[in-house]
Amino acid sequence: MVTLHQESLPPATGAWREGDPPGRRQWYVRPTPLSLEAGGELPGARLAFETWGRLAPDASNAVLVLHALTGDSHVAGPAGPGHPTPGWWDGLVGPGRALDPDRWFVVAPNVLGGCQGSTGPSSRTADGRRWGGDFPFLTQRDQVAAEAGLADALGIDRWALVIGGSMGGMRALEWAVTHPERTGALLLLATAASASAEQIAWADVQTRAIRSDAHWLGGHYHDTGRGPHSGLGLARSIAHVTYRSEPELQVRFGRASQGMEDPWNGGRYQVGSYLGHHAAKLVRRFDAGSYVVLSEAMNSHDIGRGRGGVRAALSRVSADTLVAGVGSDRLYPQAQQAELAAGIPGADGLRLIESPYGHDGFLIEVEQVAALVRELLAGRRTGREEG
């Protein structure tokens, strides 16, 4: 069933507090516990989601948009009640845009384990306590299983398109491998078939920064009035360096000091101030427990696990597929997208998003992403007309 429900978030995160209006969000409440790949189950799982447009009578126009690590369901629209930040792909969804609500029914869920309305570490269990550090280990397959329940509740048997970048791309790929019959077209951006050793290493440093914070308390900080804000901020600063490119940072900041500050006397460089700004922004809107849970889920990503390896798993994809990397991405290098493009039967070679912004290019270069979306959806329309 699909229900509207408000979920309280703790004082340790600025994402959403009890009594706040839901904004555009709706909630899917899973009627049965979710069995987890690592063992055990998650009872009472809820997904927050947003939609744009109307579902066609034959449900043929549904598009699933999957967000990255610190994203949410608010793909498009301004910040406001229930939405702490503006839409993160605002140029992609709207009248006259690649995902025009007059033509497509766009669905964007907040990932399970997150902190923007979906069940995560800051949520309450049936007995009223916070999950905190007891929240179970999740994988991308668990998250897709929850999203499949949402699709069932919405009456969507098959997505016209599934699109995602980075962690969203991991989930999009899992959709196409786990449910090939439900994935009509597939757009994978700046993602991989499995997390590499280097990607795991970067995430490990970040989660250790959070867990090393004196206010982490084993993950049980949510009702203390404090939280591991310093650790989360440090994790974000580390991550943000990997999200951007060295040439961009050099051109923007070089060796310049921040204002009148003297780095030789305790002052900051501009690049350090920049990282601190992004750290503070994330701390205001995101929960450290969710950051840990989702980072570990990304580290667990391996499309070939239990499927005979990556090559065998990719061969199961039947969707019309486009795979794109970002030329300046040093976190998810092009070789990973090349592996996807070579291994997926319906992939049309490796595409490249030209951007100086590194991994974040898939979020920033919206027009290039929109062109790929239009290409895929035009093919779907042509196929239906010819059929």
Secondary structure as UniProt FT lines:
FT   STRAND          2..3
FT   TURN            11..12
FT   TURN            18..19
FT   TURN            23..24
FT   STRAND          26..29
FT   STRAND          34..35
FT   TURN            37..38
FT   STRAND          41..42
FT   TURN            43..44
FT   STRAND          46..52
FT   TURN            57..58
FT   TURN            60..61
FT   STRAND          62..66
FT   TURN            69..70
FT   TURN            81..82
FT   TURN            88..92
FT   TURN            95..96
FT   TURN            101..103
FT   STRAND          105..109
FT   TURN            112..113
FT   TURN            121..122
FT   TURN            126..127
FT   HELIX           132..134
FT   HELIX           140..154
FT   STRAND          161..165
FT   HELIX           167..178
FT   HELIX           180..182
FT   STRAND          185..189
FT   HELIX           197..211
FT   TURN            214..215
FT   HELIX           217..219
FT   TURN            222..225
FT   HELIX           229..243
FT   HELIX           246..252
FT   TURN            253..255
FT   TURN            259..260
FT   HELIX           263..265
FT   HELIX           270..285
FT   HELIX           288..299
FT   TURN            303..308
FT   HELIX           310..314
FT   TURN            315..316
FT   STRAND          320..326
FT   TURN            327..328
FT   HELIX           334..343
FT   TURN            345..346
FT   STRAND          347..353
FT   HELIX           358..360
FT   HELIX           361..364
FT   HELIX           366..386
//
